């Protein structure tokens, strides 16, 4: 199980992968990220593992980015019709 800086790095890598995979396949949420990290064996604890102020802020930034990208994709698709 990872902790501290190592876990922070893995969290950000996982968020980047979810961003690339897109909203349809991998919507970013605290719970979804937690599930992915547990499934990959990076953590064993509960959602509180992601509840530090820094981690909450990081996750929120990626959620906002994914929503922004999704909105741009939808708008582009609408304009191209």
C-alpha positions in Angstrom: 0.0 0.0 0.0 1.2 3.5 -0.9 1.3 6.5 1.4 2.3 10.1 1.3 4.1 11.5 -1.7 4.1 8.2 -3.6 0.3 7.9 -3.2 -0.2 11.5 -4.3 1.8 10.8 -7.5 -0.3 7.7 -8.2 -3.5 9.6 -7.5 -2.5 12.2 -10.1 -1.5 9.6 -12.6 -4.9 7.8 -12.2 -6.7 11.1 -12.6 -4.8 11.8 -15.8 -5.8 8.4 -17.1 -9.4 9.0 -16.3 -9.3 12.4 -18.0 -7.9 10.8 -21.2 -10.5 7.9 -21.0 -13.2 10.6 -21.0 -16.4 11.2 -19.1 -18.4 8.4 -20.9 -15.9 5.7 -19.9 -14.4 7.1 -16.6 -16.3 9.9 -15.0 -14.1 11.4 -12.3 -15.4 11.3 -8.7 -13.9 10.7 -5.3 -15.7 7.3 -5.2 -14.7 6.2 -8.7 -11.0 7.2 -8.0 -11.1 5.3 -4.7 -12.5 2.2 -6.4 -9.8 2.3 -9.1 -7.0 2.7 -6.6 -8.3 -0.1 -4.4 -8.8 -2.4 -7.4 -5.1 -1.8 -8.4 -3.9 -2.5 -4.9 -2.6 1.0 -4.2 -4.8 1.6 -1.1 -6.7 -0.5 1.3 -8.4 2.2 3.4 -11.8 3.9 3.0 -12.7 7.1 1.1 -11.0 9.1 3.9 -7.7 8.2 2.2 -8.6 10.9 -0.3 -10.0 13.4 2.1 -6.9 15.6 2.8 -7.4 19.2 1.7 -4.7 18.8 -1.0 -6.1 15.6 -2.4 -9.7 17.0 -2.4 -8.5 20.0 -4.3 -6.6 17.9 -6.8 -9.6 15.7 -7.5 -11.9 18.7 -7.8 -9.5 20.3 -10.4 -9.6 17.1 -12.5 -13.4 16.9 -12.2 -13.7 20.5 -13.4 -11.3 19.8 -16.3 -13.2 16.7 -17.4 -16.5 18.5 -17.3 -14.9 21.4 -19.3 -13.6 18.9 -21.9 -16.9 17.1 -22.1 -18.7 20.4 -22.7 -16.3 21.4 -25.4 -16.7 18.0 -27.1 -20.5 18.3 -27.0 -20.4 21.8 -28.4 -18.1 20.9 -31.2 -20.3 18.0 -32.1 -23.4 20.2 -32.2 -21.6 22.8 -34.3 -20.5 20.2 -36.8 -24.0 19.0 -37.5 
